[in-house]
Amino acid sequence: MSESLSDIEQAIDQAIDQAMDQAAALYDLDAPRAEVWASDLLAMVAEIIDGPPAAALLEILDSTPGNPASVAAAAVRAVAWPSPAVAGVAGVSEVAGPDLPGWLASLGTSRCDGAWIFTNRRGSSAVYRFADSAGAAHALAIDLIPGHPEVLGDITVGPPDVIELAEDPDVELDVEPHDPVSLARRVADAMSATERPSDSLVMNGRLIVARLSTLVDHSWVVPVRAIDEVPDLPERNPDDDAFALDVLDRALGPVGSTSIRVPEGVADAADRLRVAARSDGPAAQWLAASRGPVDLDEPDDQVVLAALAASVAPSRMEPLDADAREAVTILEWADWLGVVLGLVREGEGAAVASSHLVDLINSCPEVTSSVPKSDRPRVEWALEVCGHLWQEIGVSQEGQLTEAGIWALPRALRYAWNSDFGD
């Protein structure tokens, strides 16, 4: 490591100080939430030192007097060595005093009592329900990102009522019960293949291992935070851009004329983008990645087209989150042609579900290639990531294309593929 020993010790001391400030609050939690806290703490220490973080952390916690330190150490043990689980009471057996949390003996006892696959427009998640010996229950949702191989996305730990809520017919989710063991193997394989884990996967990685190792004996590799290396921009071929523009114009007629009325919804979309830029909302990444980047004082139509064009062909990758960076490398000009030509022809109210967009690509007469069945889940995922901007700014609403979308999407393609457009 590049840091001096004193730098490392200082960083550990700061981590321990932060942990001790939080440890007293563990008393008001329960065993599952204490284990979530311990998983996050171990991930933080793992970024500071070489070697197993639990040993370094426990050496300090075990030598710190007081019940909070002992309770924190018990939570760390339950997550660091879950198989066999180290009972919480064993970690504090030498502690004197009656004021220990009642859930202590439940540490490490959570066991699965159900598993499901949740699927919506954004993709699929493996969802588990666990309950411990004290009856405290929680849900663990693990996003599955399709690909070759499949990898893991964000991780959410929360109350179990999300499972009952998902079965509400008003919630747009497909819920399919699944064998917990086979699903755990799938998660384990995807975790091993995940090279750039999300922050939530790093924070909850040891918790996942603690939970799923009760189901599957696997050589678990706990995710560590990847160095944020920004990938290169997808290489652009001017001939491809010129050809795509020619196909677009022959299919729909020249687009981008200032004489064509701009729908009222475009002004609303621009306002939403300006708000996102001021508050650093998710849509702001596309503005920041746009050519220029765009000046927010530009006319409404230019602001909207710049953001949409960046999802087709960004001019920089740094402002984009990991999902967006991956998505823009997956989608090609032929995919965007098939999507936009198909939507414009279907008109206002056309479905923008990613599965339908892939159907449009495969049925577009101007696009000679098609999305292979094996690649379909990954292309659908990428379209969903980029298409999330449409919903945010009103190019689509409630899963349907709006008048603003009909106007903006073909012009966004021209903006992306023609460097002179918008100057």
PEDA-V877281 format. One record per residue. N is the residue number from 1. PSI is psi as a letter, one per 30 degrees, with the letter a starting at -180 (* if undefined). D_LAST is the distance of its C-alpha to the last C-alpha in whole Angstrom. Layout:
BEGIN
n | psi | d_last
N | PSI | D_LAST
N | PSI | D_LAST
END
This chain:
BEGIN
n | psi | d_last
1 | l | 49
2 | f | 47
3 | l | 48
4 | l | 52
5 | e | 55
6 | e | 55
7 | e | 51
8 | e | 52
9 | e | 55
10 | e | 53
11 | e | 50
12 | e | 53
13 | e | 54
14 | e | 51
15 | e | 51
16 | e | 55
17 | e | 54
18 | e | 51
19 | e | 53
20 | e | 57
21 | e | 55
22 | f | 54
23 | e | 57
24 | f | 59
25 | f | 57
26 | f | 57
27 | f | 61
28 | g | 59
29 | b | 57
30 | l | 59
31 | e | 59
32 | e | 56
33 | e | 54
34 | e | 56
35 | e | 55
36 | e | 51
37 | e | 51
38 | e | 53
39 | e | 51
40 | e | 48
41 | e | 50
42 | e | 51
43 | e | 48
44 | e | 47
45 | e | 50
46 | f | 49
47 | f | 46
48 | e | 48
49 | l | 51
50 | k | 52
51 | l | 55
52 | k | 56
53 | f | 54
54 | e | 57
55 | e | 60
56 | e | 58
57 | e | 57
58 | e | 61
59 | e | 63
60 | e | 61
61 | e | 62
62 | f | 65
63 | g | 66
64 | k | 65
65 | l | 67
66 | l | 67
67 | e | 66
68 | e | 62
69 | e | 62
70 | e | 65
71 | e | 63
72 | e | 59
73 | e | 61
74 | e | 63
75 | e | 59
76 | e | 58
77 | e | 61
78 | e | 60
79 | e | 57
80 | e | 57
81 | i | 60
82 | f | 60
83 | j | 62
84 | l | 65
85 | k | 64
86 | j | 65
87 | k | 67
88 | e | 65
89 | e | 69
90 | f | 70
91 | f | 67
92 | g | 69
93 | f | 72
94 | f | 73
95 | k | 72
96 | l | 74
97 | k | 74
98 | f | 73
99 | h | 70
100 | k | 68
101 | k | 65
102 | f | 67
103 | g | 64
104 | e | 65
105 | f | 67
106 | f | 64
107 | k | 62
108 | g | 61
109 | g | 63
110 | k | 60
111 | k | 61
112 | k | 58
113 | g | 60
114 | k | 57
115 | k | 54
116 | l | 51
117 | k | 48
118 | k | 45
119 | k | 42
120 | a | 39
121 | f | 36
122 | f | 35
123 | a | 37
124 | l | 41
125 | k | 43
126 | k | 47
127 | k | 48
128 | k | 52
129 | k | 54
130 | l | 57
131 | k | 60
132 | a | 62
133 | f | 66
134 | f | 65
135 | g | 63
136 | k | 60
137 | l | 57
138 | l | 54
139 | k | 51
140 | j | 49
141 | k | 46
142 | j | 44
143 | k | 41
144 | j | 41
145 | j | 38
146 | l | 38
147 | a | 38
148 | i | 40
149 | l | 42
150 | k | 41
151 | l | 41
152 | k | 41
153 | b | 38
154 | l | 39
155 | k | 43
156 | k | 44
157 | k | 47
158 | a | 49
159 | l | 51
160 | f | 53
161 | f | 52
162 | f | 49
163 | e | 51
164 | e | 52
165 | e | 49
166 | f | 48
167 | f | 50
168 | k | 49
169 | f | 48
170 | f | 46
171 | k | 44
172 | i | 42
173 | k | 43
174 | k | 45
175 | k | 48
176 | j | 51
177 | k | 54
178 | l | 54
179 | k | 56
180 | e | 56
181 | e | 57
182 | e | 55
183 | e | 52
184 | e | 53
185 | e | 53
186 | e | 49
187 | e | 48
188 | e | 50
189 | e | 48
190 | e | 45
191 | e | 45
192 | e | 47
193 | f | 44
194 | j | 41
195 | f | 40
196 | i | 37
197 | k | 39
198 | l | 37
199 | e | 39
200 | f | 41
201 | e | 42
202 | e | 43
203 | e | 45
204 | g | 47
205 | e | 48
206 | e | 51
207 | e | 52
208 | e | 51
209 | e | 53
210 | e | 56
211 | e | 55
212 | f | 55
213 | f | 57
214 | f | 60
215 | e | 59
216 | k | 58
217 | j | 60
218 | l | 57
219 | i | 56
220 | k | 53
221 | j | 50
222 | k | 49
223 | k | 45
224 | l | 44
225 | k | 41
226 | k | 39
227 | k | 37
228 | i | 33
229 | j | 32
230 | k | 28
231 | l | 28
232 | l | 25
233 | k | 22
234 | k | 23
235 | k | 23
236 | k | 20
237 | j | 21
238 | e | 18
239 | e | 21
240 | e | 21
241 | e | 18
242 | e | 18
243 | e | 21
244 | e | 20
245 | e | 17
246 | e | 20
247 | e | 22
248 | e | 20
249 | e | 19
250 | f | 23
251 | e | 24
252 | f | 22
253 | l | 21
254 | k | 17
255 | l | 15
256 | g | 12
257 | k | 13
258 | f | 12
259 | f | 16
260 | k | 17
261 | k | 19
262 | k | 18
263 | l | 21
264 | e | 22
265 | f | 23
266 | e | 19
267 | e | 19
268 | e | 22
269 | e | 20
270 | e | 18
271 | e | 21
272 | e | 23
273 | e | 20
274 | e | 20
275 | e | 24
276 | e | 24
277 | e | 22
278 | e | 24
279 | g | 27
280 | h | 26
281 | l | 26
282 | e | 26
283 | f | 23
284 | f | 21
285 | e | 21
286 | e | 19
287 | e | 16
288 | f | 17
289 | g | 17
290 | l | 13
291 | k | 11
292 | d | 10
293 | l | 13
294 | k | 11
295 | k | 12
296 | f | 15
297 | f | 14
298 | l | 11
299 | l | 12
300 | e | 14
301 | e | 13
302 | e | 10
303 | e | 12
304 | e | 14
305 | e | 12
306 | e | 11
307 | e | 15
308 | e | 16
309 | e | 14
310 | f | 16
311 | f | 19
312 | e | 18
313 | i | 17
314 | l | 17
315 | f | 15
316 | k | 18
317 | f | 22
318 | e | 23
319 | f | 22
320 | k | 24
321 | l | 27
322 | e | 30
323 | e | 30
324 | e | 26
325 | e | 26
326 | e | 29
327 | e | 27
328 | f | 24
329 | f | 26
330 | e | 28
331 | k | 26
332 | l | 24
333 | e | 22
334 | e | 25
335 | e | 26
336 | e | 23
337 | e | 23
338 | e | 26
339 | e | 26
340 | e | 23
341 | e | 25
342 | e | 28
343 | e | 27
344 | e | 25
345 | e | 28
346 | f | 30
347 | a | 29
348 | k | 29
349 | f | 31
350 | k | 31
351 | k | 32
352 | g | 30
353 | k | 33
354 | e | 32
355 | e | 35
356 | e | 34
357 | e | 30
358 | e | 32
359 | e | 34
360 | e | 31
361 | e | 30
362 | f | 34
363 | g | 34
364 | k | 31
365 | f | 32
366 | f | 28
367 | j | 29
368 | f | 32
369 | l | 32
370 | l | 34
371 | j | 34
372 | l | 38
373 | e | 40
374 | f | 41
375 | f | 37
376 | e | 36
377 | e | 37
378 | e | 35
379 | e | 32
380 | e | 33
381 | e | 33
382 | e | 29
383 | e | 28
384 | e | 29
385 | e | 28
386 | e | 24
387 | f | 25
388 | e | 27
389 | e | 23
390 | e | 24
391 | e | 27
392 | e | 26
393 | f | 23
394 | g | 25
395 | f | 23
396 | l | 27
397 | k | 30
398 | h | 33
399 | g | 32
400 | k | 31
401 | k | 27
402 | l | 26
403 | e | 25
404 | e | 21
405 | e | 22
406 | e | 22
407 | e | 19
408 | e | 17
409 | e | 18
410 | e | 17
411 | e | 14
412 | e | 14
413 | e | 15
414 | e | 12
415 | e | 10
416 | e | 12
417 | f | 13
418 | j | 10
419 | f | 8
420 | f | 6
421 | k | 6
422 | f | 4
423 | * | 0
END
